[in-house]
Each structure stands twice: as structure tokens, then as C-alpha cells.
């Protein structure tokens, strides 16, 4: 996961709204740093980093909602949608990685037999560096003693195919949404809103 950029230039003596605008601008830049990868559905890690960057921007806008322009509210909705769309893609990426791993390793187990775990330790070590599959779960999937039936393998292959098709649809949904935002020049739209004066306090009738 990409680390958040440090925020420089914050001044504790200035109004909170000014610092909030600075933080939000940096988080917006972070999100758009991953824009070159949105056209490539195979950029799994970069799309995941884009999701994290969108989440940071969303949380910044939500935390400082009271000192930011009211026009930020619909911006939060758009950023939240981006985060959720990319989250669905990431969930599919994890499932696909698990299914592929299971099919490959269990297929090897069927050919090699229960007692041959050659290469398993090395593959487990590799999986620890893969952010998509948790090491503990990989250990279970790589257990050479668990040999599935042909029917179970066929079911796993069918599930993998369905998940891949779902992932394609999820990416298409995200990509369409992203392009729609870019036609609006969303980045500059957000920056323009951040430079607007904060909304005046709302008067509560009857007080």
C-alpha cells in the first residue's frame, strides 16, 4: 500500500479551514498520481493504491466537513463511489488470486501425491510478499495433503471464470464513472470548490 504524502506548510495559527484545504489538496494530488493506471485493468496494485488514495481524500473531506464549503458534499459522494468501485475490483482480484493459487497447487498435489511437497515452502515464501493473499490463508491452500476431487476442481475452475467475468464488469463500471468525472474536469472542479469561502453557519429556526 502506498504511503500517504507528508503535509507541509500547515500553520497552527491559521484558521482550521485553511489547513483543511491544504490537506485536501494534497490528498487530491495523491489520488491523481495514480491516474495513468486507470486505463489498464491489469494494474492491480496501482488500482488498489488509487482506492487507498481516494479513501484518504474522502476521510479528509468528511473530517473537515464543518470548515469546508458545502459544495464538498457531492464531491464526497463521488469519491466514495470511486473508492467502493475500486474496492469491489480489489475483492475480485483477491478471490481470483486465491482460486488460481488453489487450482495450481492442488493440481500439482494430484500429480505428485500426498507426500511430495517439493517447492511448497518456496512458494509459501513468495506468497508472503503478495499483498493479495494473506500468508496464513496461503498456507492452508498450499497444503499438499489436501487433494480435491475432479468434480471439486471443475467447480473451482467454473468459479474462477465467473469471478474473472465479474471483475471485467466491475472494471468497466469504474472506468465509465472515472471517464465521466474527467469530462467534468473533476480535479479542477474540486480545487475550485476548495478555494470557495466556507459556508456561513446555518441558523436553527426557533432558537
C-alpha positions, 0 to 999 in steps of 0.5 A: 500500500502506498504511503500517504504524502507528508503535509507541509506548510500547515500553520497552527495559527491559521484558521482550521479551514485553511489547513483543511484545504491544504490537506485536501489538496494534497490528498487530491494530488495523491489520488491523481498520481495514480491516474495513468493506471486507470486505463489498464485493468491489469494494474492491480496494485496501482488500482488498489493504491488509487482506492487507498488514495481516494479513501484518504481524500474522502476521510479528509473531506468528511473530517473537515466537513464543518470548515469546508464549503458545502459544495464538498458534499457531492464531491464526497459522494463521488469519491466514495463511489470511486473508492467502493468501485475500486474496492469491489475490483480489489475483492475480485482480484483477491478471490481470483488470486486465491482460486488460481493459487488453489487450482495450481497447487492442488493440481500439482498435489494430484500429480505428485501425491500426498507426500511430495511437497517439493517447492511448497515452502518456496512458494509459501515464501513468495506468497508472503510478499503478495499483498493479495493473499494473506500468508496464513490463508496461503498456507492452508491452500498450499497444503499438499495433503489436501487433494480435491476431487475432479468434480471439486476442481471443475467447480473451482475452475467454473468459479474462477471464470465467473469471478474473472467475468465479474471483475471485467464488469466491475472494471468497466463500471469504474472506468465509465464513472472515472471517464465521466468525472474527467469530462467534468474536469473533476480535479479542477472542479474540486480545487475550485470548490476548495478555494470557495469561502466556507459556508456561513453557519446555518441558523436553527429556526426557533432558537 
